[in-house]
Amino acid sequence: MATRKHLIDMTSGPLLGNILRYAVPLGLTNILQIAFHAADMIVIGRFASHRSMAAIGSVGEISWLLICLVIGISTGSNVVVAQMFGAKNQHGVRRVVHTSLAFALVSGFVLMIVGQSLLRPVLHWINVPPDIFELSLRYLRICFCGLPLGMLTNFSISILRGIGDSRRPLWFLSLGGLVNLLLNILLVAGFGLDVGGVAIATVASQALTMTLCLRALIVERSSARLFPRGIRFYPEEVKRILRIGIPAGLQSACYASANFIIQAAINTLGTAAIAGNTAACVLEMALHTWVAAIYQTVMAFVGQNYGAQEYRRAVRSIVICLWLGGITITVMAWLTVWNGEALLRLINRNPEVVGYGMERVRVNFTVYFLLAAMDITSGSLRGMGRSVTPMVVTLLGACVLRVTWVYTVFRAVPTMSALIAAMPVSWVCVGLVNGAILHFICRRLTGTRKLRRQ
């Protein structure tokens, strides 16, 4: 049973209702974050030059790589907490909470120091144009200073979501996003700090969100309560978290690294193409918010029910999430395609920029349900504690395929549409393999003697 009103009991009660109660706040959280990000782009697009927007867009995959790495590793805490919470292992939950935050703090500083030393050569490697190179470097140097804050925030949110709380992270991230937007307007439009102002606003909002998340864990009344003096590494919990988190982080990092190659190819098409791709990515991130919400939902529901040995309920969670995600994302994606030009013009009015943006929108959005299927099957496997399998499948089916595509198809047909087509092709490959593996595991689970009647 859930111990507090903000916690959802994932191991009993109506599945569809509980899934929606959990997923909708996640989706709203993600949508608000993207809305704030889009507002940031509008601010930089309206009050600075298109060079500034291109400077941020040209290194978007570096920022996305860091986000994916941090969120991927924090997935380990989410799954382990969910499994132990579902199994009513209160002592285990406490140890995971304190180990997770110790790991977040240490790894955040390590990533910050190592990342700062590699920024300049990486920007050269991805072909950032000379006229925006220093702007891009300045933006990333400031953002990297906030990595410890980002690590603590994401691990805290993973813990809260792992115990069934998706509402408080909504408020915390929304407040942080609002502060980010207001600071962007002040620093960019008011003080003319350009990309530096955007980066400073990002770090400041991370500091606020981290503070709210840690406070929520300190006053939590369940077994996930945080005692600051108890933050330390517990060897067994470190192994369990890393066994899931490291493959998840590497999967996300490899996925984003393959997109480095795609971004580097886009950078060769010129500043307008970079800006157009950046604008389209804002729309794509808005769509991906719901995919991410369903991914996080299926991972938490499968994790808790798997820990409680409620295997049939875990399988039913997967089926519901596949249907829910597939239908809703298809409707949202097609609506975006039909209104794509108008939406892109809200971000940037340059016709050439809008044209490049629409190329990405048409190629990806018409089949965006493939991405939803790929992510939901991956999240289901991870919720069962199987993190290496989706990592390997993604490495081969997405990363290797995309890199090969850039050096073969794009080299033969050097257009935005030909380049972006690598993405849906990789979604099909990864989704089919993960789906087959998941189907085999589910059949085996529902045939086990430990199966409980629902």
C-alpha positions in Angstrom: 0.0 0.0 0.0 1.1 3.5 -0.6 2.3 5.3 2.5 1.3 8.8 1.6 -1.2 10.6 -0.7 1.4 11.6 -3.2 2.5 7.9 -3.7 0.8 5.7 -6.2 0.3 2.0 -5.3 1.6 0.2 -8.4 1.2 -3.3 -7.1 -2.6 -3.2 -6.6 -5.7 -1.4 -7.9 -6.8 -0.6 -11.4 -3.7 -0.6 -13.7 -4.9 1.8 -16.4 -6.1 4.4 -13.8 -2.8 4.2 -11.8 -0.7 4.3 -15.0 -2.5 7.5 -16.1 -2.2 9.0 -12.6 1.5 8.4 -12.7 2.2 9.2 -16.4 0.2 12.4 -16.7 2.2 14.4 -14.2 5.4 13.0 -15.8 4.1 14.2 -19.2 3.2 17.6 -17.9 6.6 17.9 -16.2 8.3 17.1 -19.5 6.0 19.4 -21.6 6.6 22.3 -19.2 10.4 21.8 -19.4 10.3 21.8 -23.2 8.0 24.8 -23.2 10.5 26.6 -21.1 13.3 25.5 -23.4 11.3 26.7 -26.4 10.8 30.0 -24.7 14.6 30.2 -24.2 15.1 29.6 -27.9 12.5 32.3 -28.7 14.3 34.7 -26.3 17.7 34.0 -27.9 16.1 34.1 -31.4 14.4 37.5 -30.8 16.9 39.3 -28.7 20.2 38.0 -30.2 21.4 37.1 -33.7 20.7 33.8 -35.4 24.4 33.1 -34.8 23.7 32.8 -31.1 20.8 30.4 -31.7 23.1 28.4 -34.1 25.9 28.4 -31.4 23.6 26.7 -28.9 22.1 24.4 -31.6 25.5 23.3 -32.9 26.4 21.8 -29.6 22.9 20.6 -28.8 24.0 17.0 -29.0 26.8 17.5 -26.5 24.2 18.9 -24.0 21.9 16.0 -24.9 24.7 13.5 -24.4 25.2 14.8 -20.8 21.5 14.8 -20.1 21.2 11.2 -21.4 24.2 10.1 -19.5 23.0 11.6 -16.2 19.4 10.4 -16.6 20.6 7.0 -17.8 22.8 6.4 -14.8 20.1 7.6 -12.4 17.9 5.0 -13.9 19.7 2.5 -11.8 18.5 4.2 -8.7 14.9 4.4 -10.1 14.7 0.6 -10.9 16.4 -0.6 -7.7 14.3 1.6 -5.5 11.2 0.5 -7.3 12.0 -3.2 -7.0 12.8 -2.9 -3.3 9.8 -0.7 -2.6 7.6 -3.1 -4.3 9.1 -6.0 -2.3 8.6 -4.0 0.9 12.3 -4.1 1.6 12.5 -0.9 3.7 16.1 -1.4 4.8 17.2 -1.8 1.2 15.3 1.3 0.1 17.2 3.4 2.7 20.6 2.1 1.7 19.9 2.7 -2.0 18.7 6.3 -1.3 21.9 7.3 0.5 24.2 5.4 -1.9 22.5 7.1 -4.9 23.1 10.6 -3.6 26.7 9.8 -2.6 27.3 8.6 -6.2 25.6 11.6 -7.7 27.7 14.0 -5.8 31.1 12.4 -6.6 30.3 11.6 -10.2 29.0 15.1 -10.8 32.3 16.7 -9.9 34.3 14.1 -11.9 32.2 14.8 -15.0 32.5 18.5 -14.6 36.3 18.4 -14.3 36.9 15.9 -17.1 34.3 17.6 -19.4 35.9 21.1 -19.1 39.2 19.7 -20.3 37.7 18.1 -23.4 35.3 20.8 -24.6 37.6 22.6 -27.1 38.8 19.5 -29.0 35.2 18.1 -29.1 33.9 21.2 -30.6 36.6 21.0 -33.3 35.7 17.3 -33.8 32.0 18.0 -34.5 32.8 20.8 -37.0 31.4 23.8 -35.2 31.7 26.7 -37.6 34.5 29.2 -36.8 32.1 32.2 -36.6 30.1 30.6 -33.7 32.9 28.5 -32.1 33.7 30.8 -29.2 30.0 31.4 -28.4 29.4 27.7 -28.3 32.5 27.1 -26.0 31.3 29.9 -23.6 27.9 28.4 -23.4 29.1 24.9 -22.6 31.8 25.9 -20.1 29.1 27.6 -17.9 26.7 24.7 -18.3 29.3 22.2 -17.3 29.7 24.0 -14.0 26.2 22.9 -13.1 26.8 19.2 -13.6 27.0 18.3 -9.8 23.7 20.1 -9.3 22.2 18.2 -12.3 23.4 14.8 -11.0 21.9 15.4 -7.5 18.6 16.7 -9.0 18.2 13.7 -11.4 19.0 11.1 -8.8 16.6 12.6 -6.3 13.9 12.7 -8.9 14.6 9.1 -9.8 14.2 8.1 -6.2 10.9 9.9 -5.8 9.5 8.4 -9.0 10.8 5.0 -8.0 8.6 5.0 -4.9 5.5 6.1 -6.9 5.7 9.9 -6.6 5.5 11.8 -9.9 3.6 14.8 -8.6 6.2 16.6 -6.5 8.9 16.4 -9.3 6.3 18.1 -11.5 6.1 21.1 -9.2 9.9 21.3 -8.5 10.9 21.1 -12.2 8.2 23.5 -13.2 9.3 26.1 -10.7 12.9 25.6 -11.8 11.9 26.1 -15.4 9.9 29.3 -14.6 13.0 30.7 -12.9 15.1 29.7 -15.9 12.8 31.5 -18.3 12.6 34.7 -16.2 16.4 34.8 -15.8 16.8 34.3 -19.6 14.6 37.3 -20.3 16.5 39.3 -17.7 20.1 38.3 -18.7 19.6 38.1 -22.5 17.0 40.7 -23.3 17.9 43.0 -20.3 21.6 42.8 -19.9 22.6 41.5 -23.3 24.6 38.5 -22.0 23.8 36.4 -25.1 24.5 32.7 -24.8 26.2 33.2 -21.5 23.0 34.5 -20.0 21.2 31.3 -21.2 23.8 29.1 -19.5 23.8 31.1 -16.2 20.0 30.9 -16.1 20.2 27.1 -16.6 22.7 26.6 -13.8 20.7 28.8 -11.4 17.4 26.9 -12.1 19.2 23.6 -11.5 20.4 24.9 -8.1 16.8 25.7 -7.1 15.4 22.4 -8.3 18.1 20.4 -6.5 17.3 22.2 -3.3 13.6 21.4 -3.5 14.2 17.8 -4.4 16.6 17.2 -1.5 14.3 18.9 0.9 11.4 16.6 -0.2 13.5 13.6 0.5 14.6 14.9 3.9 11.0 15.4 5.1 9.7 12.2 3.3 7.9 9.8 5.8 8.4 6.6 3.8 11.5 4.3 3.8 13.0 6.6 1.2 13.6 9.4 3.7 17.0 11.1 3.4 19.3 11.6 6.4 22.1 13.9 5.1 24.6 12.5 7.6 23.9 9.0 6.3 25.0 9.7 2.8 27.6 7.1 2.0 28.5 4.3 -0.3 27.1 0.8 0.5 29.0 -1.7 -1.7 26.2 -4.0 -2.5 23.8 -1.2 -3.4 26.5 0.5 -5.5 26.8 -2.8 -7.5 23.0 -3.1 -8.0 22.7 0.6 -9.1 25.6 0.4 -11.5 24.6 -2.9 -12.9 21.5 -1.2 -14.2 22.6 2.4 -14.4 25.9 2.0 -16.2 24.4 0.1 -19.2 21.5 2.6 -19.3 23.9 5.5 -19.2 26.2 4.0 -21.8 23.1 3.2 -24.0 22.0 6.8 -23.8 25.5 8.1 -24.3 26.1 5.8 -27.4 22.8 6.9 -28.8 23.7 10.6 -28.3 27.2 10.0 -29.6 25.8 8.6 -32.9 23.8 11.8 -33.0 27.1 13.7 -32.7 28.0 12.3 -36.1 24.6 13.4 -37.5 25.0 16.9 -35.9 28.5 17.1 -37.4 27.0 16.3 -40.8 24.3 18.9 -40.3 27.0 21.5 -39.4 28.4 21.0 -42.9 25.1 22.2 -44.5 25.5 25.7 -43.1 24.2 28.0 -40.4 20.6 28.1 -41.7 20.5 24.3 -41.6 21.9 24.2 -38.1 19.3 26.8 -36.9 16.5 24.9 -38.8 17.5 21.6 -37.2 17.6 23.3 -33.8 14.1 24.7 -34.2 12.8 21.3 -35.3 14.5 19.7 -32.3 12.4 21.9 -30.1 9.2 20.5 -31.6 10.6 17.0 -31.4 11.5 17.4 -27.8 7.9 18.5 -27.1 6.7 15.2 -28.7 9.3 13.2 -26.9 8.1 14.4 -23.6 5.1 12.0 -23.7 7.3 9.1 -25.0 9.7 9.7 -22.1 6.7 9.8 -19.7 5.5 6.4 -20.8 9.0 5.0 -20.8 9.5 6.2 -17.2 6.0 4.9 -16.2 6.5 1.4 -17.6 9.9 1.1 -16.0 8.5 2.1 -12.6 5.4 -0.2 -12.8 7.4 -3.1 -14.1 10.0 -2.5 -11.5 7.7 -2.5 -8.5 5.6 -5.4 -9.7 8.7 -7.4 -10.6 10.0 -6.8 -7.1 6.7 -7.9 -5.6 6.7 -11.0 -7.9 3.4 -9.8 -9.5 4.6 -10.9 -12.9 1.2 -11.0 -14.7 0.6 -7.4 -13.5 4.0 -6.4 -14.8 3.2 -7.8 -18.3 -0.2 -6.1 -18.3 1.5 -2.8 -17.5 3.7 -3.3 -20.6 0.8 -4.0 -22.9 -1.2 -1.0 -21.6 1.8 1.3 -22.0 2.5 0.1 -25.6 -1.1 0.9 -26.6 -1.4 4.1 -24.7 2.0 5.4 -26.0 1.5 4.3 -29.6 -2.0 5.8 -30.1 -1.4 9.1 -28.3 2.0 9.8 -29.8 0.7 9.1 -33.4 -2.1 11.7 -33.0 0.3 14.3 -31.5 2.9 13.7 -34.2 0.6 14.0 -37.1 -1.0 17.2 -35.7 2.5 18.6 -35.4 3.3 17.8 -39.1 0.1 19.5 -40.3 1.0 22.7 -38.3 4.8 22.4 -38.6 5.5 25.6 -40.6 3.5 27.8 -38.3 5.1 26.3 -35.2 8.6 26.7 -36.6 7.9 30.3 -37.5 7.2 31.0 -33.8 10.8 30.0 -33.1 12.5 31.6 -36.1 11.0 33.6 -39.0 13.7 33.0 -41.5 12.1 31.1 -44.5 15.3 29.1 -45.1 15.5 28.0 -41.5 11.9 27.0 -41.5 12.4 25.0 -44.7 15.3 23.0 -43.2 13.3 22.5 -40.0 10.3 21.1 -42.0 12.5 18.5 -43.6 13.3 16.9 -40.2 9.6 17.3 -39.1 8.3 15.4 -42.1 10.8 12.6 -42.0 10.6 11.8 -38.3 7.1 12.8 -37.1 5.1 10.7 -39.5 6.5 7.5 -38.0 7.2 8.7 -34.5 5.2 5.8 -33.0 8.2 3.7 -33.8 10.3 5.6 -31.3 7.6 5.1 -28.7 7.6 1.3 -29.2 11.4 1.2 -29.1 11.6 3.2 -25.8 8.7 1.3 -24.1 10.2 -2.1 -24.8 13.6 -0.9 -23.6 12.1 0.6 -20.4 10.2 -2.7 -19.8 13.4 -4.7 -20.0 15.2 -2.3 -17.7 12.4 -2.4 -15.1 13.0 -6.2 -14.9 16.7 -5.4 -14.1 17.9 -6.4 -17.6 19.9 -3.3 -18.7 22.7 -4.9 -20.7 20.5 -6.3 -23.4 18.9 -3.0 -24.5 22.3 -1.4 -24.4 23.9 -3.9 -26.8 20.9 -3.8 -29.1 20.9 0.0 -29.2 24.7 0.1 -29.7 24.4 -2.1 -32.8 21.0 -1.2 -34.1 21.1 2.6 -33.6 24.7 3.8 -33.1 26.5 1.6 -35.7 23.7 1.9 -38.2 23.5 5.8 -37.9 27.2 6.2 -38.2 27.3 3.9 -41.3 24.3 5.8 -42.8 26.2 9.1 -42.5 29.2 7.8 -44.3 27.2 6.0 -47.0 23.7 7.3 -47.7 24.4 10.9 -46.7 27.6 11.0 -48.6 25.8 9.9 -51.7 22.7 12.2 -51.1 23.9 15.2 -49.0 20.5 16.6 -48.0 18.8 17.1 -44.6 16.0 14.6 -45.4 18.4 11.8 -46.5 20.4 12.4 -43.3 17.5 12.4 -40.8 16.1 9.2 -42.4 18.7 7.3 -40.4 16.7 7.9 -37.3 13.4 6.1 -38.1 15.4 3.2 -39.7 17.2 2.7 -36.4 14.0 2.9 -34.4 12.6 -0.1 -36.5 15.7 -2.2 -36.0 16.1 -1.6 -32.3 12.4 -1.9 -31.5 12.0 -5.2 -33.3 14.9 -6.9 -31.5 14.0 -5.5 -28.1 10.4 -6.5 -28.7 11.3 -10.1 -29.5 13.5 -10.4 -26.4 10.8 -8.9 -24.2 8.1 -11.2 -25.6 10.3 -14.3 -24.8 10.9 -13.0 -21.2 7.3 -12.2 -20.6 6.2 -15.7 -21.7 8.7 -17.3 -19.4 7.7 -15.0 -16.5 4.0 -15.7 -16.8 4.6 -19.4 -16.8 6.6 -19.4 -13.6 5.3 -21.1 -10.4 5.8 -17.8 -8.6 3.0 -16.2 -10.6 0.3 -14.7 -8.5 -3.4 -14.4 -9.5 -4.6 -10.8 -10.1 
